[in-house]
Amino acid sequence: MLFDGWLTTNPKNYNALQLYGVSEMKATESLVAVLFADVAGSTRFYDAFGDVKAKQMVDECMVAMRSVLNQYGGRVVKTIGDELMCVLQDAQKACLAATDMQLKITSLPVVEGQQRAIRIGFHAGMVIHQDNDVFGDTVNLAARMTGLAKGGQIMTTAATVLQLPNLLRSSTRKIAALSIKGKEGDIEVCEVIWQAGDELTMATPSTFQANRLMQLSLTFHGEHCVMGSSFTKLEMGRDATCHFAVSDKKASRQHAYIELRQEKVFLIDQSTNGTFVLFDGEPEITLRREKVMLQGTGRISFGRSLQDASEDIVSFCVEDAL
């Protein structure tokens, strides 16, 4: 539909549709959870097995996800390729459905060494219902969470986690704080932990204790520096005046900067081609005129993914100031 994007980003503008000759459309609002579930790496299946077998593998995933959704009283709003867009009654049902979807998919048989996986994102909030579809910021945030997830992951927002009962809330961990266009303030991103394993490192409450003084250790081209109370802003880019001078032509002259704000450390992108951040053990994040709160350890590249970057990589470690 011509107005879909406009409606999604401007849900209060439904009444204005009449100005464009769109016939009377009755819209209702309600509090629900929106969930996107996407088959990860399906292109690899088509390359490896051909269209017929690959489609069968994807279809089996879709059937499995739909069956779980039905158990929790959810509804499929639409199918977008190999992705389901769903609504559920609340955050708890979305969290449980997401977990069971992951379990269901991992129980599917491995096909010639290929394990199927899905990535899921969800967010609970107000939506506008119209013609069996849903619109609004909640949809946008749920889609953004899915974009941050990798195969086998479930991502949601801290605001949604607060709506979960304590038992489910304890099975989540904070990942990062992202700046999202059109939203005031940062959006805290959380992962739902549905697997048990030694490879998962749970964040402790002290990791997110407020009012701490932080310091940031950085390594670039073999040089090491520490940002702290007397050094709170570091600029990166191709301009020779930057603290870290990047040589890659895909980087902007004033590409990005890091800023310490007492208990938080922010990386702010101001480039054309984006800044890429990889927190150790997490999926890569792409910033485009956005900011993210740095935590733990990781790496940063400029204008291209870390997979493609050569030498212009910044390693970082955030820790309590001594």
Order of alpha helices (4+ residues) and beta strands (2+ residues): alpha-beta-alpha-alpha-beta-beta-alpha-beta-beta-alpha-beta-alpha-alpha-beta-beta-beta-beta-beta-beta-beta-beta-beta-beta-beta-beta-beta
